[in-house]
Amino acid sequence: MSSSPETKTSAPGQNKEAKIIVNGREKTVTEKELSFDDVVTLAFGPPDYEQNVYTVTYRREEDKKEGSLVKGQSVHVKSGMIFTVVRTTRS
């Protein structure tokens, strides 16, 4: 999803940082969109789909928008977004 800084050409106003909250911890991201896997990685490190099932929900305080993500989906990031990621171990 993200390219390395060396290969990116930045236009003015690009690569702005957004401060988000993931499971109660502040994170700073520069991506305009975060995928399901990106959010899981921010919460728990690289996902282990063989051992775990993940549930991702989010909300934006400014416009009261909320929703959930499933594997393969992405969401547009805005500063102040709050993500909750729950990991359930498969039995």
SVG drawing of the C-alpha trace seen along z (x, -y; Angstrom):
<svg xmlns="http://www.w3.org/2000/svg" viewBox="-22 -23 37 48">
<polyline fill="none" stroke="black" stroke-width="0.4" points="0.0,0.0 2.7,-2.6 5.6,-3.2 9.0,-4.0 9.9,-7.7 12.6,-7.5 10.1,-6.5 7.4,-9.0 7.1,-12.3 5.5,-14.7 3.2,-17.5 2.6,-20.4 0.3,-19.3 1.0,-15.6 2.2,-13.2 0.5,-15.1 0.5,-13.3 -2.7,-12.2 -2.9,-11.4 -5.3,-8.4 -6.1,-6.3 -5.8,-2.5 -6.9,-0.5 -6.4,-3.5 -2.9,-4.3 -2.1,-7.3 -0.5,-6.5 0.8,-8.9 0.2,-7.8 1.0,-9.5 -1.2,-7.3 -4.5,-8.8 -6.1,-5.4 -5.6,-2.5 -6.5,1.1 -7.8,3.7 -4.4,5.3 -2.7,1.9 -5.0,1.3 -4.5,4.8 -0.7,4.3 -0.9,1.0 -2.8,2.8 -1.0,6.2 1.8,6.4 1.6,8.5 -1.7,10.4 -1.7,14.2 -4.9,15.4 -4.2,19.0 -4.4,18.5 -6.6,15.4 -9.8,13.7 -9.8,9.9 -12.6,7.4 -12.0,3.7 -14.4,0.9 -13.8,-2.8 -15.4,-6.2 -14.7,-9.8 -15.7,-12.2 -15.9,-15.3 -18.7,-13.9 -20.0,-11.1 -19.3,-8.6 -18.6,-5.0 -18.2,-1.7 -16.3,1.5 -13.7,3.0 -13.3,6.5 -10.3,8.0 -9.7,6.4 -11.4,3.1 -9.8,-0.3 -11.0,-3.6 -10.0,-7.2 -8.0,-8.5 -8.7,-11.7 -6.9,-13.0 -8.8,-12.1 -10.2,-8.8 -10.6,-6.0 -10.0,-2.4 -10.8,0.6 -9.3,3.9 -10.3,7.1 -8.3,10.3 -10.0,13.6 -8.0,16.9 -9.4,19.7 -10.0,22.9"/>
</svg>
